[in-house]
Amino acid sequence: MKESFVFILSENDSFQVDGSRRVNINDPVAFKYTFWNPAAGLGKKQMYLTPRPFSDEALDLLYISLMVFCVDRSISRDKQEDAWTRNLELYIPVKAFEKWEHCKTILINALNFLTGDHWTIHFRERTTITDDEDKYRNGRWRFRRSVKRIDADVFCMLSGGLDSFIGAINLLKDGKSPIFVSHYGGGKGVKKYQDRVINSLRTKYTVDPKRFFRFYAASQNGIEDTTRSRSLMFFAHAITIASGIGHHIDLYVPENGVISLNIPLTVMRLGSLSTRTTHPYFMGMLQNLLTRLDIDISLVNPFQMQTKGEMMKTCKDLDFLNTHYQDTLSCSHPDQGRWKREAVGHCGECLPCTIRKAAIKAAGLDDATTYRHHYETESGIEALCSYKLGLSTPKDSYAAIQMSGPIKENIDDYVGLYERGIKELEDLIYSL
């Protein structure tokens, strides 16, 4: 069954389609987001810091990402015939209508790959601006003399995780002055770890607080927890801010290559446990989309060919990393123990936690991370057994790297990466 949605940006938009749900993305009852008023830093004034206004194309992408995320959270996968794949149709207003019409196929293919659903997109031209856009335009004029503009040639995604922390450290040690963009949703305890990471970077490297942008977004009536589309929304926030710089930007997306490929250890770990956030195939499609939209941004994953352990060992400020890596968050469900009044943090048993443990061991460190469990729970025992089964099952490395998505270039390099990542996991799992 196809689920159809008509999205509007204000109640003045009367567009509707019979049989479609009508959703105002700017109605806080339906959806809440803080792009126009960042969740940290200078608030609204921070949005006036870029030398130029945000481009229409980038703003379109931001709104599209919010709408996609809203739909992603609104439709349960459990109710589908295969308990996963949904058929989703969206009617979306955009400013750069002709460009989006030409890019529609790229966007749809990227969404299909990212979420594992079937997407249909209908664009229509938007001729009005929202209240927030009007306030932004007026604010840029009002504060044109009192707000000092910022510049950068590098942006860096800062999730609060270990990979992005190492990426930030390396850029700062190289003498770069990145603009950092973070994003969090409700209920997962991510903000606490982002706070720690941001504070430690600011203190160590005297980074101007104006260079940290942090945003929040959440569907108010969300019922689906897999939310694969969240990563596009994260990207879109950074891309929109970067579009206001006025020249080419390298957008760093730091993530180790093993997680990027996200090869499932066993068949049971396909589906929701196989994210495609930074998979090279998705990143390639997103880069193609940006190019076609004339958004002058290059996506860069500096750790594409490194395991998590290799990232830690080659970090450009090892002493600082060793002191603060425990302040980062790697867990896929850090708030899962809240019903048992367990602290928000690492569960200690999911695959991201396990890869983190393996990386710390590979780096030759004593693990100072606090974990709630160590494979002693029912779910932990099941997970550990599945890891051992996956590691003990012979695999063709060349076929394995294609399991989560097509790899067309540097195949031998990816095979080597995969085999080194498996070795890190084996060294941990068989030591338990």
ABEGO torsion letter per residue (X at the ends): XBBBBBBBABAABABBBBGBBBBBAABAAABBBAAABBABEAEAAAAAABABBBBAAAAAAAAAAAAAAAAAAABBAAABAAGABBBBBBBBBBABAAAAAAAAAAAAAAAAAAAGBBBBBBBBBBABBBAAAAAAAAAAAAAAAABBBBBBABBBBBAGBAAAAAAAAAAAAAGBBBBBBBBBBBGAGAAAAAAAAAAAAAAAAGBBAAABBBBBBBBAABABAAGAAAAAAAAAAAAAAAAAAGBBBBBBBBBBAAAAAGBBABAAABEAABBAAABAAAAAAAAAAAAAAGBBBBBBBAAAABBAAAAAAABABAAAAAAAAAABBABABAAAAAAAGBBBEBAGABAAAAAAAAAAAAAGBBBABBBABBGABAAAAAAAAAAAAAAABBBBAAAAAAAAEBBABGAAAAAAAAAAAAAAAAAAAAAX
